[in-house]
Amino acid sequence: MRQTLLFVMAFMLVACSAAAADYKAVSTGVRYTHLGDYSVERLNRILTTEVAAFSSFKVQYPQAANAVSLYKVQYATVIPELGNKPTLASGLVAVPQTAQKKLPVVSYQHGTVFTRTAVPSRPEESDETRIITAQMAGNGYVVIAADYIGKGDSDEPDSYMVREATIQACMDMLFAARGAGRYGY
């Protein structure tokens, strides 16, 4: 299971890097807001008690090794399907609290949500985001996650199943997170 997860993460990073060459960075004026921190104890509660409430499927995760700092990111992007209409999007950057200078990065794309607020930049409203953050960021990966256009801080209509807009929001989230320059990637 762990080997499969690592393979999927490695594939996501390679695919994301390859796709980045096809998209121009739109993000300027990126704003970060510190949402707070999750302690190791909180992360381990997420991986045990909260994951059990999320799904009846029995699963065990390795315990978190370090605390995590959570940042909401607001960044500029465009909607390709609307002639590259400029818009604002939001997302999450979860950074492990570790002495390491360079950290691996996971670009996480959340599943279907039915409200504007059950998204990564509002982790307390998203069980899925808390589980990914606890498992990945709690074990040394920087996690970046776009809310998508029409979710989070976006004023646009929902872009559910709108391929290019979703790709663009994810790519610009990657560029916005990289622009912070302090995470070593």
PyMOL commands that set and color helices and strands:
alter all, ss='L'
color gray80, all
select helices_A, chain A and resi 2-20+40-54+80-82+123-125+127-139+163-178
alter helices_A, ss='H'
color red, helices_A
select strands_A, chain A and resi 31-38+68-79+85-96+105-107+142-146
alter strands_A, ss='S'
color yellow, strands_A
deselect
rebuild
show_as cartoon
